Amino acid sequence: MKTRIFSIVFLVCISCAVYGQTKPAPATPQSDPQAVVAAFDKLVAGIEHANVNEVMSVYWNNPQLSLFNYNGTVTRGWDQVRKNRESSYPQIKDVKLEVTDKAVYMMGRDGALVTCQWRQSQTYKGTPETVTGRMTLVFKRFAQGWKAIHLHSSPDNPDSSRIPPSEQQQPEAAPSPAASPSPSPTPPRKP
């Protein structure tokens, strides 16, 4: 009888151990570039719809969220980003956002960068406007999916008066005309 009980307990323990090893791992968010692109595309769609909730669902809900804005300012924290969107989006209509030169750089399993150029046209308070720029987003993978933890946006054509001389694009130098023909090497003497 003791042997039979021991055998049953042993079989149950083995079954539990085997089941635990073959049990599928819990589902985790994708760590491939397509999942990052999907999060980025959701952000773009939210901007085009001027939809605060759609846009904010892509950002990391944390006070450490940071945005380096197109106008040179910095916005810190999810709550502040949301307040800014809530105040401006009702004034924005007919948004068209064209994204070009999009690239995704995976930074290990849980990090990614997305870079692109963009052109946005819209009507703000009844006045049409169009701007262009470049953008870098830093994404991090969380249990609930990929979230943007930092955005840096800058103008395509910044005001040249604000660019230091060392950063200004220098014109290509024209070849200088030779004052006189260059001497040609003396041919070796024949013995």
MARTI-582229 format. One record per residue (C-alpha): residue in one letter; x, y, z. Coordinates in Angstrom, 3 decimals. Layout:
BEGIN
@residu: A; px: X; py: Y; pz: Z
...
***
This chain:
BEGIN
@residu: M; px: 0.000; py: 0.000; pz: 0.000
@residu: K; px: 2.811; py: 2.437; pz: 0.896
@residu: T; px: 4.496; py: 1.592; pz: -2.404
@residu: R; px: 1.276; py: 2.278; pz: -4.353
@residu: I; px: 0.749; py: 5.700; pz: -2.630
@residu: F; px: 4.397; py: 6.578; pz: -3.169
@residu: S; px: 4.091; py: 5.623; pz: -6.851
@residu: I; px: 0.969; py: 7.797; pz: -7.305
@residu: V; px: 2.577; py: 10.775; pz: -5.554
@residu: F; px: 5.732; py: 10.252; pz: -7.648
@residu: L; px: 3.714; py: 10.165; pz: -10.909
@residu: V; px: 1.786; py: 13.303; pz: -9.933
@residu: C; px: 5.047; py: 15.127; pz: -9.156
@residu: I; px: 6.623; py: 14.018; pz: -12.440
@residu: S; px: 3.481; py: 15.045; pz: -14.349
@residu: C; px: 3.500; py: 18.472; pz: -12.732
@residu: A; px: 7.188; py: 18.949; pz: -13.459
@residu: V; px: 6.818; py: 17.901; pz: -17.096
@residu: Y; px: 3.688; py: 20.024; pz: -17.544
@residu: G; px: 5.485; py: 23.014; pz: -16.049
@residu: Q; px: 8.334; py: 22.594; pz: -18.544
@residu: T; px: 6.103; py: 22.240; pz: -21.589
@residu: K; px: 3.648; py: 24.907; pz: -20.568
@residu: P; px: 3.865; py: 27.775; pz: -23.094
@residu: A; px: 5.503; py: 30.961; pz: -21.937
@residu: P; px: 3.145; py: 33.859; pz: -21.254
@residu: A; px: 2.521; py: 36.068; pz: -24.254
@residu: T; px: 4.841; py: 39.034; pz: -24.474
@residu: P; px: 4.715; py: 42.038; pz: -26.756
@residu: Q; px: 6.539; py: 41.584; pz: -30.041
@residu: S; px: 10.172; py: 42.629; pz: -30.056
@residu: D; px: 10.499; py: 42.895; pz: -33.815
@residu: P; px: 10.673; py: 46.061; pz: -35.905
@residu: Q; px: 7.122; py: 45.559; pz: -37.220
@residu: A; px: 5.711; py: 46.021; pz: -33.712
@residu: V; px: 7.675; py: 49.258; pz: -33.327
@residu: V; px: 6.443; py: 50.456; pz: -36.737
@residu: A; px: 2.862; py: 49.616; pz: -35.690
@residu: A; px: 3.240; py: 51.810; pz: -32.574
@residu: F; px: 4.755; py: 54.624; pz: -34.656
@residu: D; px: 1.974; py: 54.342; pz: -37.250
@residu: K; px: -0.615; py: 54.529; pz: -34.470
@residu: L; px: 0.971; py: 57.788; pz: -33.299
@residu: V; px: 0.866; py: 59.211; pz: -36.843
@residu: A; px: -2.798; py: 58.210; pz: -37.211
@residu: G; px: -3.625; py: 59.855; pz: -33.878
@residu: I; px: -1.955; py: 63.085; pz: -34.994
@residu: E; px: -3.844; py: 63.011; pz: -38.302
@residu: H; px: -7.122; py: 62.528; pz: -36.412
@residu: A; px: -6.138; py: 65.162; pz: -33.810
@residu: N; px: -7.172; py: 62.490; pz: -31.300
@residu: V; px: -5.669; py: 63.045; pz: -27.854
@residu: N; px: -6.415; py: 59.537; pz: -26.555
@residu: E; px: -4.992; py: 57.829; pz: -29.631
@residu: V; px: -1.789; py: 59.874; pz: -29.497
@residu: M; px: -1.333; py: 59.551; pz: -25.741
@residu: S; px: -1.797; py: 55.766; pz: -25.862
@residu: V; px: 1.538; py: 55.548; pz: -27.685
@residu: Y; px: 3.480; py: 57.602; pz: -25.137
@residu: W; px: 4.934; py: 56.212; pz: -21.891
@residu: N; px: 2.630; py: 57.252; pz: -19.055
@residu: N; px: 5.392; py: 58.484; pz: -16.769
@residu: P; px: 6.710; py: 61.812; pz: -15.422
@residu: Q; px: 10.059; py: 61.028; pz: -17.108
@residu: L; px: 8.552; py: 61.157; pz: -20.624
@residu: S; px: 10.354; py: 63.937; pz: -22.530
@residu: L; px: 9.667; py: 65.742; pz: -25.793
@residu: F; px: 12.190; py: 68.066; pz: -27.432
@residu: N; px: 9.752; py: 70.088; pz: -29.483
@residu: Y; px: 10.008; py: 71.507; pz: -32.995
@residu: N; px: 9.981; py: 75.050; pz: -31.590
@residu: G; px: 12.997; py: 74.423; pz: -29.341
@residu: T; px: 11.078; py: 73.933; pz: -26.074
@residu: V; px: 11.033; py: 70.861; pz: -23.851
@residu: T; px: 7.913; py: 69.161; pz: -22.484
@residu: R; px: 8.368; py: 66.783; pz: -19.559
@residu: G; px: 5.908; py: 64.247; pz: -18.229
@residu: W; px: 2.925; py: 62.410; pz: -19.689
@residu: D; px: 0.408; py: 64.617; pz: -17.864
@residu: Q; px: 1.882; py: 67.809; pz: -19.340
@residu: V; px: 2.037; py: 66.337; pz: -22.854
@residu: R; px: -1.623; py: 65.364; pz: -22.525
@residu: K; px: -2.628; py: 68.853; pz: -21.283
@residu: N; px: -0.833; py: 70.436; pz: -24.234
@residu: R; px: -2.621; py: 68.138; pz: -26.705
@residu: E; px: -5.988; py: 68.739; pz: -25.053
@residu: S; px: -5.577; py: 72.503; pz: -25.421
@residu: S; px: -4.338; py: 72.542; pz: -29.043
@residu: Y; px: -6.128; py: 69.645; pz: -30.777
@residu: P; px: -9.633; py: 71.198; pz: -30.701
@residu: Q; px: -8.198; py: 74.117; pz: -32.729
@residu: I; px: -6.653; py: 71.814; pz: -35.387
@residu: K; px: -8.555; py: 70.573; pz: -38.466
@residu: D; px: -7.747; py: 68.790; pz: -41.734
@residu: V; px: -4.399; py: 67.359; pz: -40.631
@residu: K; px: -2.288; py: 65.636; pz: -43.269
@residu: L; px: 0.974; py: 64.117; pz: -42.081
@residu: E; px: 3.343; py: 62.712; pz: -44.678
@residu: V; px: 6.231; py: 60.628; pz: -43.306
@residu: T; px: 9.242; py: 59.821; pz: -45.483
@residu: D; px: 12.661; py: 58.271; pz: -45.000
@residu: K; px: 11.393; py: 56.255; pz: -42.020
@residu: A; px: 14.007; py: 53.973; pz: -40.456
@residu: V; px: 13.810; py: 51.663; pz: -37.441
@residu: Y; px: 16.911; py: 50.773; pz: -35.440
@residu: M; px: 16.470; py: 47.973; pz: -32.897
@residu: M; px: 18.455; py: 48.518; pz: -29.711
@residu: G; px: 18.390; py: 45.010; pz: -28.312
@residu: R; px: 15.162; py: 43.275; pz: -27.367
@residu: D; px: 13.495; py: 46.131; pz: -25.509
@residu: G; px: 14.596; py: 49.325; pz: -27.220
@residu: A; px: 14.260; py: 50.940; pz: -30.627
@residu: L; px: 14.792; py: 54.237; pz: -32.437
@residu: V; px: 12.591; py: 55.506; pz: -35.237
@residu: T; px: 13.841; py: 58.341; pz: -37.419
@residu: C; px: 12.015; py: 60.089; pz: -40.242
@residu: Q; px: 11.341; py: 63.254; pz: -42.145
@residu: W; px: 7.818; py: 64.649; pz: -42.043
@residu: R; px: 5.585; py: 67.242; pz: -43.639
@residu: Q; px: 2.439; py: 68.311; pz: -41.806
@residu: S; px: -0.277; py: 70.531; pz: -43.202
@residu: Q; px: -3.329; py: 71.535; pz: -41.204
@residu: T; px: -5.701; py: 74.337; pz: -40.398
@residu: Y; px: -5.061; py: 75.902; pz: -36.989
@residu: K; px: -7.642; py: 78.375; pz: -35.705
@residu: G; px: -8.907; py: 78.758; pz: -39.267
@residu: T; px: -5.488; py: 79.488; pz: -40.801
@residu: P; px: -3.766; py: 76.953; pz: -43.089
@residu: E; px: -0.189; py: 76.105; pz: -42.181
@residu: T; px: 2.474; py: 73.693; pz: -43.377
@residu: V; px: 5.689; py: 72.711; pz: -41.626
@residu: T; px: 8.409; py: 70.181; pz: -42.313
@residu: G; px: 10.964; py: 68.614; pz: -40.059
@residu: R; px: 12.903; py: 65.622; pz: -38.854
@residu: M; px: 12.047; py: 63.441; pz: -35.920
@residu: T; px: 13.643; py: 60.799; pz: -33.723
@residu: L; px: 11.546; py: 58.725; pz: -31.339
@residu: V; px: 12.966; py: 56.425; pz: -28.681
@residu: F; px: 10.723; py: 53.426; pz: -27.990
@residu: K; px: 10.892; py: 50.995; pz: -25.084
@residu: R; px: 9.103; py: 47.679; pz: -24.835
@residu: F; px: 6.855; py: 47.355; pz: -21.779
@residu: A; px: 4.422; py: 44.582; pz: -20.772
@residu: Q; px: 1.617; py: 46.513; pz: -22.524
@residu: G; px: 3.644; py: 47.000; pz: -25.737
@residu: W; px: 6.025; py: 49.500; pz: -27.311
@residu: K; px: 5.807; py: 53.020; pz: -25.901
@residu: A; px: 7.576; py: 56.210; pz: -26.996
@residu: I; px: 9.678; py: 57.435; pz: -24.057
@residu: H; px: 11.343; py: 60.349; pz: -25.872
@residu: L; px: 10.711; py: 62.422; pz: -28.993
@residu: H; px: 13.037; py: 64.922; pz: -30.627
@residu: S; px: 11.663; py: 67.008; pz: -33.497
@residu: S; px: 13.498; py: 69.740; pz: -35.379
@residu: P; px: 12.936; py: 71.906; pz: -38.441
@residu: D; px: 14.225; py: 70.837; pz: -41.850
@residu: N; px: 15.390; py: 74.366; pz: -42.602
@residu: P; px: 16.252; py: 76.123; pz: -39.356
@residu: D; px: 16.714; py: 79.872; pz: -39.185
@residu: S; px: 20.291; py: 80.409; pz: -40.400
@residu: S; px: 20.795; py: 83.277; pz: -37.938
@residu: R; px: 20.477; py: 80.779; pz: -35.092
@residu: I; px: 23.029; py: 78.304; pz: -36.474
@residu: P; px: 26.599; py: 78.758; pz: -35.192
@residu: P; px: 29.186; py: 79.270; pz: -37.950
@residu: S; px: 30.834; py: 75.930; pz: -37.129
@residu: E; px: 27.547; py: 74.164; pz: -37.926
@residu: Q; px: 26.676; py: 76.113; pz: -41.068
@residu: Q; px: 26.990; py: 74.292; pz: -44.347
@residu: Q; px: 30.076; py: 75.543; pz: -46.124
@residu: P; px: 29.931; py: 76.107; pz: -49.906
@residu: E; px: 32.088; py: 73.750; pz: -51.884
@residu: A; px: 35.381; py: 75.353; pz: -52.790
@residu: A; px: 35.980; py: 75.888; pz: -56.494
@residu: P; px: 39.263; py: 74.527; pz: -57.755
@residu: S; px: 41.825; py: 77.305; pz: -57.790
@residu: P; px: 43.460; py: 78.009; pz: -61.125
@residu: A; px: 47.131; py: 77.135; pz: -61.218
@residu: A; px: 49.414; py: 80.141; pz: -61.461
@residu: S; px: 51.808; py: 78.244; pz: -63.674
@residu: P; px: 51.935; py: 74.756; pz: -65.023
@residu: S; px: 53.168; py: 72.187; pz: -62.570
@residu: P; px: 56.594; py: 70.888; pz: -63.307
@residu: S; px: 56.586; py: 67.374; pz: -64.644
@residu: P; px: 58.944; py: 64.838; pz: -63.222
@residu: T; px: 62.254; py: 64.406; pz: -64.966
@residu: P; px: 62.294; py: 61.153; pz: -66.895
@residu: P; px: 64.987; py: 58.715; pz: -65.787
@residu: R; px: 68.190; py: 58.716; pz: -67.837
@residu: K; px: 68.948; py: 55.816; pz: -70.064
@residu: P; px: 72.265; py: 54.135; pz: -69.434
***
